[in-house]
Amino acid sequence: MSADLGLALVSDPEGDHSADLVFIHGLGGHRSRTFTNKHSEFWPPWLNQAIPKVRVWTYGYNAKAILGSEDDLSLHATKLLRALVADNVGRKKGKSSNRDRPVRPVIFLAHSLGGIVVKKAMVIASSPGQSWSYLFSTSPAVIFMGTPHRGSYWAQRLFMATALSQAFLPRSEFLHVLRDRSSMLATLAEQFNSVWGKKQVLCFRETARVGGIGMIVEPKYAVTNCRKEVVIDVVNCDHHQICKPESMQSPLFLSMVKHVELFLKSSGPPSPGLKPTRTKSNERHKDHSAAKPVEKSRPGGKAKSARKEKSKGRTKERTRPVEKVIAVENIRPVISFNPPKPPRAPRNVLVKARPLPKPPKSQPTSQSPSQSASVRSLPIRAPSEPPPPPPPPTRSHSAPGAKKSEPRLGLLLRYLAGC
């Protein structure tokens, strides 16, 4: 395995640890360069200084856009789970077997495409009976940094631009996944939301454009729509800077530390996620029927009304809507304006257009013969200066738009290479 791939331990506290934090990079990223700020500081160890007894990891995988891995998303997620289990992430330190060790909370911090890999890994780990099933039950929250949960416009452009070069420059399978409004991302979003249930989700959204390219992930595509989701818009921060806080006093880092502490406090016992509640009621009904024989006579009067009230109360509790918690910090006000639609004309009605009024005819002015003669007798002199040069030919509006897309795609490839 390459030195840049796999799981690497960043900071390990002395003695036992209280939780594990795992960083995952995005498309064209690197497990250390992606989380290095402009001051050449690798900032994930700062979390161990701000939150003691926390073990920090970083995971690398082949996420190149061109000449990258041809493995699908499920295989990348399975490799991540295997690496976590092999290094005992989410378990207490010791020499005993893995199953006998007590578990520890695991929080994933993913940038861009890394969030998609984490979501697929959690969906796979939610099925019981596997060696990595404990990772789903012990994970209280996931932190997404600029993750395109509904795809990206520039991934779609890059996918179409590399279609002709597929024969001699094989592109990564991730470009097919990250296309704008991808069906695979829509299916994965439904699976993750149903499995994740009431667990915590934190989404950091970008608000600035990358120079020469534009907005990589639109704000409306950077949310999961989970039940307990916190959305934070990072002001004056683009897709490249959203995972690179400048210092330990930056608002991005302080907000991240605050939410990680809240997630660890509220983790408590591991929650198995969403499970149907009908099984418990069926078991109680079976035990009750086995203990007492079923009476054939129907209940009447007060007993019947009491049972109706109980059933109404149960249905109300089951159908109670779950409130969606969304906290937005440092967000600019957005004014949405929907102009009214013009009224439609009724059908089967002929509307005749009125003809426009004709302009009045100009009457010819009569000139005297003396005036006409004076006009004809005026001498015509040649101009002293040469005539101006002809104007340059105008360019078509379609050509510049087609030429601008090529350098933008080149900038996008350079940007992905430098992540």
N, C-alpha and C positions, 0 to 999 in steps of 0.2 A: 504494500500500500504506500502511496505517496506521502511525503511529509506534510503536505497541505490538506490531506483528506483524513476523515475519521474524527474521533472524539479526543480532545486535548483538555487536560486539567489546567486551569488558570490560577486558581488560589484554593488552598486547602487549609482550614483552620486547625489549630492544635486541639487534639482530643476529638470528641464526637461533634458532629455538625447537626444543625437544626433543619436545614433545607438545602436543596440543590437548585441552582439556576443554570439553565442551558441556553446559550446563544446560538442562533442559526442564521447564516447569511442568505442573500437573495440571488437573483439572476446575475451571472457574471461576477459574483462576489468571492471573497476569500475569508477564511475563518478568523484572520487577524487584521488584515487591511480594511475590511468592511467596518470594523469597530475601532478604527484609529482616527482621531480627529486631526484638524489642520495643524496642531502643534506637535504632531507625531507622537501622541500619547495614546496608548492602548488602555481604554477606560473601563472595561469590565471588572478589573480588580478593585475599582473604587467601591463597588457594591459590598465587597467584603470589609472594607474600612467603615462604610456607613452602617452596614447591618452585620454585626459580628456573628460568628458561628454559621456562616453561610458558605457553602462550597460552590464555586463558579466553574462552568465548563463552556467550551466552544466546539462546535461541530462543523466540519468542512465536507463538501461533496462536490462532484463535478457539475457545475451549473453554468458552463459556457454556452453562449447562444449559438455559436458556430464551432464546429469540430468538438462538440460536447458529447455528453453521454446520450445514448439512444435508449436508455432504460425508461420505463414509464413511471408515472407518479407513485403507483403502489409499491414498486420495487424500491424506490428511494426511501419511502416511508418505512418499509420493512427493514432496510439497512440501518436506518436511524434507531429503530427499536432494538435491534440486535446489538448495536454498539452500546446503547444505554444499559442493557441487561448485562453485557459482558463486563462493564466497568462498575457494576453495582450502584448505578445512579438511582437514588430514591430508596436506598437501604442503609442501615446502620453499619458502621465499620466493625469488622470482626473477622475471626477465622472460621466461624461456623458456616454452614451451608446457606445459600441465598434464601431459601424458603423459611429458614428459622430466624432470620434477622428481622427486627422490626423495621417498618417502612418510615420514610421521611417525605415531606411534601416536595414536589417537583414543579417548578414554574419555568415555562418556555418563553424566551424573548426572541422573537423572529422578525427579520427585516424582509419586506417585499415577498419574493417567492418562498422564502423560508417559512412564512406563515401558512402557505398552502401545503407544504410538506408536513408541518406540525398538525394541521387539521386532518389530513389523511392518516397520519400515524395515530391520532387519538380515535378516529373512527375504527381503525383496525384493532387497536388495543381495547376497545370497549367490549369486544366479544370475550366472554369468560373462558377459562380453561387453557389459556396460553401462558407462556413464560413471562410475557410482558404485560399481562392484564393488570398487574398492580400499578403500573405507571398511570393508567387512566384513573384508577380509584384514588391515587394519592396526589393527583394534580389538581390544585384548587383554582388555578387561573392560567390564562395565556395572555401575553402582551404582544400585540401586533404593531409594527412600525412601518407604515406605508405599504400595507399588504393589499394587492388588488383582488379583493374577494369576488368581484364581478368582471375581472379582466381589465385590459389596458389597451388604449387606442394605439400606442406606439408599438406594443407587442404585435398587434394586428398588422401594422405597416411593415415591421421587420419580418414577419412571417411571409407576407406577400412578396417582399423584395428578395428574399432568399429562396423563393420557389424555383427560379430558373437555375440557381447554382446548387441545387440539391444533389445533382449527379456527381460533381467533383468536390463539393464542400458540404458534407452532411451537416444539417442543422440539428439542434437539440430538440428533444420531444417537448421541452418546457414551452417553446414558442407556440406549439399547438394548444397547450393547456391555457396559456395566458392570453389568448385572443379575446378581443372585445366581445362581451356577452357570450362567453363560451358555455356550451351545454354541460361540459364536464365540471366547470366551476359551479354552475347552478345546482347540479346534482350533489356535489360535495357540500355545498352550503346547506342544503336541506338535511343531509345526513348528519353533519356536524351540529346543527342547531337542535335537532331532535335528540341526539345522543348527549350533548353537553348539558342540556337541561338548565338548572338554576346556578350553574357555576359562573365564576366571574370572568369577564372579558374586558381588556383595556386596549383601545385602538388610538394610536397617534396618527394624525392626518397631516399631510404637507399642505402648505398654503402658498408657497412660492414656486416659480417656474425655473427649470434648469436652463441655463443660458444657451440659446441657439436651438433648443429642442422644444421646450414647453412643459406643461404639466404632465408628469409621467403617470400618476394615479389620481384620477379625479376624486374629490371628496365624497361624492355619492357612492363610489365603488369601494371605498376604504372602510366600510362598516360591515359587521356580521349580522346585525338585526337579532342578536341573541336576547334572552330575557333580561339578564343582568349585564348590561354593556355600558362601559364608560368611554366616552368619545372626547378626545382632547385635540384641539387644533393648535399646532405649534406655529406661532407667528414668525414670519420671515425665515422660513425653513423649507428647503426643497427636498426632493427624494434622496439626494445624496447626503444631506446634513441631518436628516431626521434620526439617524442612528449614530450620530457623532456629537455628543455634548462637548462643549468647549472646556468646561471645568466642573468641579464638584459643586459650585455655586450656581450653575446655569439652571434656569427653570425646567428644562427638559429632564435633567438628572434628578433634581429635587422632587419633581412630580413622580418620576419612576420609583424612587426610593420610598416615597410616602405610600404609594399604592402597593408595592411589594410587601411592606410591613402590614398593611391592612389585610392583604390576601393571606399572609401567614397567620395572622391572629384569628381570622375567620375560618381557617381551614378545618381545625378540630378533627373529628373522626372522619375517615375517608367516606365519601358519598359515592354509591354505585351508579349514580346518574338516574335517568328516567326509567322507571319500571311500572308495569301496569298494576293498578291497585285492586283489580277484580279478583286476583288469586286469593288475597287474604279474606275478602268477604265470602268467597266460595268455601274456603276452609272452615270459617266460623259457622257457615250455614250447614256444612256437613256434620261438624261436631254437635251442633244443636239438634239436628235431626236424628243423630244416632243416640243421643242421651234421652230424648223424649219422643214418644210416638206422635205421629202426625194426626191431629184431630180433624175429622171430616166435617164437623159442624162449622159453619162460617161465623166469624165474630160479628157481633152486632152492637149497635149503639156507640157507647163511649170507647170501647176497644177499637172499633173500626176507625173512628175519627182520630184516635191517638196514633194509630199506625199511619194514617194518611199524613198527619202533621210531621211524623218522623221521616217518612219518605220524601216529603217536600223539603224538609231541612237538609236531607242528604243530597238531593239533587241540586239544591242551591249551593251547597259547599263544593260539589264536584264541578259545577259549571261556572264557578266564580272566576272571572278573568284575572289573569296574572298581570300585575303592573310592570311596565317596562321602564327600568331605571336608566336614564341617560343623563349624564352630567357633562356639560360642555364648558371648558375653560379656555380663556383667551381666544374667544371666537369673535369674529367681526360680524356685525348685523348684516343679514342678507335680506333684501327686499324683493319679494316675488310679485310680479305684476302679470295678471292674466287679462288681456284685453277682451272686452265682450265680443261675442261672435255676431256678425251681421245677420239680420233676419233673412230667412229663406223665403223665396217667392212661392206662392201656392202652385201646386201641380195643375196640369191641364188648363193653364191660363196663358193665352197668347199676349205677349207684351210687344206692342208696336213702338218702335223708336221714331221719335219725331225728327223730321229732316232739319238740318241746320239752316238758319237764314242765309240767304245768298248776299254776298257783299254788294254794295251799290256800285253801279257802273260809273266809271270816271268819264266825265264829259270832256271832249277835246276842246282846248282853249284856242280861240281864233287869234292868229297873229297877223299883224299888219305887214304888208310887203316891205316896209322900210326896216322893221325889226329883223325879219328874216334875212334881208340883205346885209344888215350890219353884223349878224352872227356869222354869215358865210364869209364875210370879208376879213375875219380875224385870222391872223397868221398862226400856224401850228409850229411850235419850236420843239426841237429834240431835247430830251433831258440831258443835263450836264454830267450826272453821275451814272455809273453802270447799274443795270438792274440787279436786285438782291439775288443771292443764290437760292435755289429751290430748297424747300424744307426737307429734312431727312425722312426716310420712309418710316412709318409707324410700325411698331412690333405688335404682334397679336397677343392677346391677353392670356392665351392658353399656354404659350411657351414658357413664360417665367415661372408659372406655378409648377410645371413639370420639372424644371431645372432646380427649383428650390428644395424639392423633396430629396434629391440625391445627396446634397451636402448635409442635410439634417439627419439622414440615415447614417451617413459617415460619422457625424458627431455622436449619434446614439451608440454606435459600435465602439468608438473611443471611450465614451462614458462608461459602458459596461465593462470594458477592459480595465478601467481604472478603479472600479468599485472594490 
